[in-house]
Amino acid sequence: MSKLDHTPSPTSSEEELVWQSFGRRKDGLFLDVGANDPRKGSQTWFLEQQGWRGILVEPQSQLCGPLRQARPHSRVFQVACGAPGHPPQMPFYIADAPSKSSLVKNLIEPTTKYVQTELVTMMTLDALIEEAGNPKLDFVSIDVEGTQLDVLRGFTLRRHRPGLLLLEDHLHNLKVHRYLRRQGYRLVKRTGLNNWYVPKDSPFTLSTAFERLRLWKKVWLNTPFRMLRVYLERRRAARGGERDA
């Protein structure tokens, strides 16, 4: 490797694709809601290594210290985000796997086990961004274990208009997708559980025609069957809980 090549390797192809979608720029500003681990599973760590700055939102106190230490070019907010009208504080349920922790229990998996509860400060994203100085956002990542629609309702997309929105969505229904379409965003790609949205009038070249066909099938054809499967899983979990009681 040349002495001039100091670019760290991305930890996943998704991180590489995100950077590529911005033309491999060496500057920019990201917002990461549900930052969790400073590096593992992060959609923004690699960007920070390239010179980007960021805002990291993480409600779990046990994770905020490592984030502040490992992510010196990002400002960390120890809060949870919700819709307008939320109470000033809410209980946050911490799972045995911290990445599955959430404001609402078992929205994604009915079998998730929770080990403790922590009272967290609540903010809308609009209020948080205002406190951060109203910067221009380039990239937004949201991973909040099922409460993403509440987060989005507190985030005025038509005003902030990030160039790329990466959103974890298990597609148990299409409420989030339809909301984003009404806000002027279109779905252009899916990697793992993450949907990629861009403003509807913005070009996007990192998906093939075949990939777009598979994405259409995933969203529109498969969701009714996914909804039925989730319903049956929750019924089985509920019956199991009744027997244990």
VENCORLIN-V737345 format. One record per residue. RES is the residue in three letters. D_FIRST is the distance of its C-alpha to the first C-alpha in Angstrom with 2 decimals. Layout:
res=RES d_first=D_FIRST
res=RES d_first=D_FIRST
This chain:
res=MET d_first=0.00
res=SER d_first=3.78
res=LYS d_first=6.53
res=LEU d_first=8.26
res=ASP d_first=6.67
res=HIS d_first=8.94
res=THR d_first=10.46
res=PRO d_first=11.71
res=SER d_first=12.29
res=PRO d_first=15.98
res=THR d_first=18.39
res=SER d_first=20.25
res=SER d_first=20.43
res=GLU d_first=23.28
res=GLU d_first=21.26
res=GLU d_first=18.87
res=LEU d_first=22.07
res=VAL d_first=23.70
res=TRP d_first=20.96
res=GLN d_first=20.99
res=SER d_first=24.77
res=PHE d_first=24.47
res=GLY d_first=22.29
res=ARG d_first=19.18
res=ARG d_first=21.07
res=LYS d_first=19.88
res=ASP d_first=23.43
res=GLY d_first=26.31
res=LEU d_first=28.73
res=PHE d_first=29.12
res=LEU d_first=32.02
res=ASP d_first=31.55
res=VAL d_first=34.94
res=GLY d_first=34.92
res=ALA d_first=31.60
res=ASN d_first=32.19
res=ASP d_first=29.14
res=PRO d_first=26.62
res=ARG d_first=23.66
res=LYS d_first=24.93
res=GLY d_first=26.28
res=SER d_first=25.73
res=GLN d_first=25.40
res=THR d_first=24.61
res=TRP d_first=22.27
res=PHE d_first=19.11
res=LEU d_first=20.85
res=GLU d_first=21.59
res=GLN d_first=17.99
res=GLN d_first=17.51
res=GLY d_first=20.46
res=TRP d_first=23.41
res=ARG d_first=26.55
res=GLY d_first=28.89
res=ILE d_first=32.16
res=LEU d_first=32.22
res=VAL d_first=35.57
res=GLU d_first=36.31
res=PRO d_first=39.85
res=GLN d_first=39.19
res=SER d_first=39.58
res=GLN d_first=37.62
res=LEU d_first=34.46
res=CYS d_first=34.80
res=GLY d_first=34.02
res=PRO d_first=30.61
res=LEU d_first=29.87
res=ARG d_first=30.82
res=GLN d_first=28.75
res=ALA d_first=25.50
res=ARG d_first=25.83
res=PRO d_first=26.66
res=HIS d_first=26.31
res=SER d_first=28.84
res=ARG d_first=32.57
res=VAL d_first=34.03
res=PHE d_first=37.53
res=GLN d_first=39.30
res=VAL d_first=41.56
res=ALA d_first=42.25
res=CYS d_first=42.81
res=GLY d_first=45.89
res=ALA d_first=48.32
res=PRO d_first=50.72
res=GLY d_first=53.70
res=HIS d_first=51.87
res=PRO d_first=53.30
res=PRO d_first=51.68
res=GLN d_first=50.51
res=MET d_first=50.09
res=PRO d_first=49.42
res=PHE d_first=45.90
res=TYR d_first=45.71
res=ILE d_first=42.87
res=ALA d_first=42.01
res=ASP d_first=41.01
res=ALA d_first=37.63
res=PRO d_first=37.01
res=SER d_first=35.25
res=LYS d_first=38.66
res=SER d_first=40.66
res=SER d_first=42.74
res=LEU d_first=45.76
res=VAL d_first=47.63
res=LYS d_first=47.80
res=ASN d_first=46.91
res=LEU d_first=46.25
res=ILE d_first=43.46
res=GLU d_first=44.38
res=PRO d_first=47.95
res=THR d_first=46.86
res=THR d_first=44.48
res=LYS d_first=45.67
res=TYR d_first=45.88
res=VAL d_first=46.00
res=GLN d_first=46.99
res=THR d_first=47.92
res=GLU d_first=46.75
res=LEU d_first=48.52
res=VAL d_first=46.07
res=THR d_first=46.49
res=MET d_first=46.56
res=MET d_first=45.45
res=THR d_first=45.09
res=LEU d_first=41.74
res=ASP d_first=43.62
res=ALA d_first=44.91
res=LEU d_first=41.56
res=ILE d_first=39.86
res=GLU d_first=42.78
res=GLU d_first=42.36
res=ALA d_first=38.66
res=GLY d_first=39.85
res=ASN d_first=39.84
res=PRO d_first=36.25
res=LYS d_first=35.17
res=LEU d_first=33.38
res=ASP d_first=30.66
res=PHE d_first=29.91
res=VAL d_first=32.25
res=SER d_first=31.73
res=ILE d_first=34.91
res=ASP d_first=35.16
res=VAL d_first=38.58
res=GLU d_first=39.93
res=GLY d_first=42.59
res=THR d_first=43.81
res=GLN d_first=41.61
res=LEU d_first=44.68
res=ASP d_first=46.15
res=VAL d_first=42.91
res=LEU d_first=42.92
res=ARG d_first=46.61
res=GLY d_first=45.78
res=PHE d_first=43.07
res=THR d_first=44.32
res=LEU d_first=41.81
res=ARG d_first=43.70
res=ARG d_first=43.26
res=HIS d_first=39.68
res=ARG d_first=38.38
res=PRO d_first=34.71
res=GLY d_first=32.64
res=LEU d_first=31.58
res=LEU d_first=33.44
res=LEU d_first=32.00
res=LEU d_first=34.88
res=GLU d_first=35.28
res=ASP d_first=38.41
res=HIS d_first=39.79
res=LEU d_first=42.17
res=HIS d_first=45.28
res=ASN d_first=46.95
res=LEU d_first=46.18
res=LYS d_first=47.40
res=VAL d_first=44.03
res=HIS d_first=43.10
res=ARG d_first=46.45
res=TYR d_first=46.26
res=LEU d_first=42.94
res=ARG d_first=44.37
res=ARG d_first=47.32
res=GLN d_first=45.00
res=GLY d_first=43.51
res=TYR d_first=40.34
res=ARG d_first=39.41
res=LEU d_first=37.48
res=VAL d_first=34.57
res=LYS d_first=32.41
res=ARG d_first=32.43
res=THR d_first=29.61
res=GLY d_first=31.02
res=LEU d_first=33.90
res=ASN d_first=32.66
res=ASN d_first=34.38
res=TRP d_first=32.74
res=TYR d_first=35.26
res=VAL d_first=35.07
res=PRO d_first=37.98
res=LYS d_first=40.10
res=ASP d_first=39.76
res=SER d_first=35.94
res=PRO d_first=33.95
res=PHE d_first=31.51
res=THR d_first=29.52
res=LEU d_first=27.42
res=SER d_first=30.16
res=THR d_first=31.71
res=ALA d_first=35.46
res=PHE d_first=35.47
res=GLU d_first=33.69
res=ARG d_first=36.26
res=LEU d_first=39.05
res=ARG d_first=37.85
res=LEU d_first=37.62
res=TRP d_first=41.19
res=LYS d_first=42.38
res=LYS d_first=40.72
res=VAL d_first=42.32
res=TRP d_first=45.68
res=LEU d_first=46.69
res=ASN d_first=45.36
res=THR d_first=46.21
res=PRO d_first=49.96
res=PHE d_first=49.21
res=ARG d_first=46.67
res=MET d_first=49.33
res=LEU d_first=51.83
res=ARG d_first=49.50
res=VAL d_first=48.81
res=TYR d_first=52.56
res=LEU d_first=53.37
res=GLU d_first=50.73
res=ARG d_first=52.23
res=ARG d_first=55.73
res=ARG d_first=54.81
res=ALA d_first=53.18
res=ALA d_first=56.30
res=ARG d_first=58.64
res=GLY d_first=56.65
res=GLY d_first=56.96
res=GLU d_first=60.70
res=ARG d_first=61.16
res=ASP d_first=59.28
res=ALA d_first=61.51
